Amino acid sequence: MDEQRVLLGPIIERTSLYEKIVSHFRQAVNEGKLRPGDRLPSERELAALLQVSRTSLREAMKILASTGVVSIRHGQGIFVAETAGNPAAFHLERSLAGRDTVREEIREARELLEPALAATAAQRADAAQKKALVELAQSGLHLSDMPSLIAHNLRFHSAVVEASGNAVLTSTVKSYLPIALRHCPPSSPALVARCHAEHLSIADAIRRGDQTAARRAMRHNLHTERASEG
């Protein structure tokens, strides 16, 4: 009984400042105030905004990076990671850590699943989903900087698989798409821009309900993406 009194005694808060910063960022991601791909202010600006020391901020960023909330890109800055707010992606990436074949396995998964899901989307998508896909594809044509192109690519492919109506396969694809961006990053802006032009072909085939064309257009798009990888 005495041991239980010790164990169940009052909890004394010992949360450090960097842990509060971590919690603050996670909450912002969960509430949608920070979205995957968003670039954060510089360390100096961020410390001033949060009114915290840069030392505490650095400690928080290390934890956030290790848990897949932010991505620290040397020479570019700190970005909200594509796996942020996506626990399935985070756990999948951890399970793949250390595997030399990750790149090829991700490519294989994409080429097996996404053309088939594009064809299914052509069969099942409703009018609102078809309209949204076409508009999303068109909006990507006006992008030029690489971060925006990459983020838009993720949104388009996610929208296609969602339009398939298969929740299990949608969850599977959305768990590996952010990982694909990390392990197979594009290096050619020109080819990424071509990918976005090809999105129009995919969206149009789905809009017309042409399963064969949707499958073929998605397969072609994935081959272009592969060519654009560094």
Backbone hydrogen bonds, N-H to C=O, Kabsch-Sander energy under -0.5 kcal/mol:
donor,donor_aa,acceptor,acceptor_aa,energy
5,R,1,M,-2.1
6,V,2,D,-1.7
7,L,3,E,-2.5
8,L,4,Q,-2.9
9,G,6,V,-0.9
12,I,10,P,-0.6
13,E,11,I,-0.6
20,K,16,S,-1.6
21,I,17,L,-2.0
22,V,18,Y,-2.2
23,S,19,E,-2.3
24,H,20,K,-2.3
25,F,21,I,-2.3
26,R,22,V,-2.4
27,Q,23,S,-2.2
28,A,24,H,-1.9
29,V,25,F,-2.1
30,N,26,R,-2.5
31,E,27,Q,-2.1
32,G,29,V,-1.2
33,K,28,A,-2.0
34,L,28,A,-1.5
37,G,80,V,-2.9
38,D,35,R,-2.5
40,L,78,I,-3.1
46,L,42,S,-3.2
47,A,43,E,-2.5
48,A,44,R,-1.8
49,L,45,E,-2.5
50,L,46,L,-2.4
51,Q,47,A,-1.0
52,V,47,A,-2.1
57,L,53,S,-2.0
58,R,54,R,-2.4
59,E,55,T,-1.9
60,A,56,S,-2.1
61,M,57,L,-2.6
62,K,58,R,-2.0
63,I,59,E,-1.6
64,L,60,A,-2.7
65,A,61,M,-2.5
66,S,62,K,-2.1
67,T,63,I,-1.5
68,G,65,A,-1.2
69,V,64,L,-2.9
70,V,64,L,-1.2
71,S,79,F,-3.3
73,R,71,S,-0.8
73,R,77,G,-2.8
74,H,72,I,-0.7
76,Q,73,R,-2.4
77,G,73,R,-2.7
79,F,71,S,-2.6
80,V,38,D,-2.9
81,A,69,V,-2.1
84,A,81,A,-1.5
86,N,83,T,-2.1
89,A,86,N,-0.5
90,F,86,N,-2.0
91,H,87,P,-2.7
92,L,88,A,-2.3
93,E,89,A,-2.6
94,R,90,F,-1.9
95,S,91,H,-2.0
96,L,92,L,-1.4
97,A,93,E,-0.7
97,A,94,R,-0.7
99,R,96,L,-2.2
102,V,99,R,-0.9
105,E,101,T,-2.6
106,I,102,V,-2.6
107,R,103,R,-2.3
108,E,104,E,-2.6
109,A,105,E,-2.4
110,R,106,I,-2.5
111,E,107,R,-2.6
112,L,108,E,-1.7
113,L,109,A,-2.4
114,E,110,R,-2.0
117,L,113,L,-2.3
118,A,114,E,-2.2
119,A,115,P,-1.9
120,T,116,A,-2.0
121,A,117,L,-2.4
122,A,118,A,-1.8
123,Q,119,A,-1.1
124,R,120,T,-2.4
125,A,121,A,-2.7
130,K,126,D,-2.3
131,K,127,A,-2.3
132,A,128,A,-2.3
133,L,129,Q,-2.2
134,V,130,K,-2.1
135,E,131,K,-2.3
136,L,132,A,-2.4
137,A,133,L,-2.5
138,Q,134,V,-2.2
139,S,135,E,-2.1
140,G,136,L,-1.1
141,L,138,Q,-1.2
142,H,139,S,-0.9
143,L,140,G,-1.2
149,L,145,D,-2.1
150,I,146,M,-2.7
151,A,147,P,-2.4
152,H,148,S,-2.4
153,N,149,L,-2.1
154,L,150,I,-1.9
155,R,151,A,-1.9
156,F,152,H,-2.6
157,H,153,N,-2.3
158,S,154,L,-2.0
159,A,155,R,-2.2
160,V,156,F,-2.1
161,V,157,H,-1.9
162,E,158,S,-2.1
163,A,159,A,-1.8
164,S,160,V,-0.5
164,S,161,V,-0.9
165,G,162,E,-1.4
166,N,161,V,-0.5
167,A,165,G,-0.8
170,T,166,N,-2.4
171,S,167,A,-2.2
172,T,168,V,-1.8
173,V,169,L,-2.7
174,K,170,T,-2.6
175,S,171,S,-1.0
176,Y,172,T,-1.1
176,Y,173,V,-0.6
177,L,173,V,-2.0
180,A,176,Y,-2.4
181,L,177,L,-1.6
182,R,178,P,-1.1
183,H,179,I,-2.8
184,C,180,A,-2.5
187,S,228,S,-3.7
188,S,228,S,-1.1
192,V,188,S,-2.2
193,A,189,P,-2.4
194,R,190,A,-1.7
195,C,191,L,-2.1
196,H,192,V,-1.7
197,A,193,A,-1.5
198,E,194,R,-2.1
199,H,195,C,-1.2
200,L,196,H,-0.7
200,L,197,A,-0.9
201,S,197,A,-0.6
202,I,198,E,-1.8
203,A,199,H,-3.0
204,D,200,L,-2.5
205,A,201,S,-2.1
206,I,202,I,-2.2
207,R,203,A,-2.5
208,R,204,D,-2.1
209,G,205,A,-0.6
209,G,206,I,-0.8
210,D,205,A,-2.3
211,Q,209,G,-1.1
214,A,210,D,-2.2
215,R,211,Q,-2.4
216,R,212,T,-2.4
217,A,213,A,-2.8
218,M,214,A,-2.2
219,R,215,R,-2.2
220,H,216,R,-2.3
221,N,217,A,-2.1
222,L,218,M,-2.3
223,H,219,R,-1.7
224,T,220,H,-1.9
225,E,221,N,-2.4
226,R,222,L,-2.2
227,A,223,H,-1.9
228,S,224,T,-1.4
229,E,225,E,-0.7
229,E,226,R,-1.0
230,G,185,P,-2.9
